[in-house]
Amino acid sequence: MKIARFVLKIVGACLAVAAAVCCVIAYWDKITEAFRTVGSRLGCKCCRPSEYDDYADWDE
């Protein structure tokens, strides 16, 4: 019975980590926008625009 509980704890932890990763992937745009906003308010020069912005309309 102890082994079953241990396995279930591992499975639960793996599912929780997978859910967190899915949330980060789903809200990636909002997360990066928040970092850029905070960086611009602090005057940080490390938050430069992406070099790939020139190709934003390439697929259209």
C-alpha positions as CSV (number, residue, x, y, z in Angstrom):
1,M,0.0,0.0,0.0
2,K,2.9,2.4,0.7
3,I,4.2,1.8,-2.8
4,A,0.8,2.7,-4.3
5,R,0.7,6.0,-2.3
6,F,4.2,6.8,-3.4
7,V,3.4,6.2,-7.1
8,L,0.2,8.3,-6.8
9,K,2.1,11.1,-5.3
10,I,4.6,11.0,-8.1
11,V,1.8,11.0,-10.7
12,G,0.1,13.9,-9.0
13,A,3.3,15.9,-8.9
14,C,3.9,15.2,-12.6
15,L,0.4,16.3,-13.5
16,A,0.8,19.5,-11.4
17,V,4.0,20.3,-13.2
18,A,2.4,19.6,-16.6
19,A,-0.5,21.9,-15.7
20,A,1.9,24.7,-14.7
21,V,3.8,24.3,-18.0
22,C,0.6,24.4,-20.0
23,C,-0.4,27.7,-18.2
24,V,2.9,29.3,-19.0
25,I,2.6,28.3,-22.6
26,A,-1.0,29.5,-22.9
27,Y,-0.2,32.9,-21.3
28,W,3.3,33.5,-22.7
29,D,2.3,36.6,-24.6
30,K,0.8,38.2,-21.5
31,I,3.9,37.2,-19.4
32,T,6.3,38.8,-21.8
33,E,4.2,41.9,-22.1
34,A,4.2,42.2,-18.3
35,F,8.0,41.9,-18.2
36,R,8.4,44.5,-21.0
37,T,6.0,46.9,-19.2
38,V,7.9,46.6,-15.9
39,G,11.3,46.9,-17.7
40,S,10.2,50.0,-19.5
41,R,8.9,51.6,-16.3
42,L,12.2,50.9,-14.6
43,G,14.2,52.2,-17.5
44,C,15.8,48.9,-18.2
45,K,17.7,48.8,-21.5
46,C,17.8,45.0,-21.5
47,C,14.3,44.8,-22.7
48,R,14.9,45.6,-26.4
49,P,12.4,44.8,-29.1
50,S,12.8,41.5,-30.7
51,E,14.9,41.3,-33.9
52,Y,12.2,39.1,-35.4
53,D,9.5,41.8,-35.3
54,D,10.6,42.7,-38.8
55,Y,9.2,39.4,-40.0
56,A,5.9,39.6,-38.1
57,D,3.8,39.8,-41.3
58,W,5.8,37.2,-43.2
59,D,3.2,34.5,-42.9
60,E,0.3,36.7,-44.0
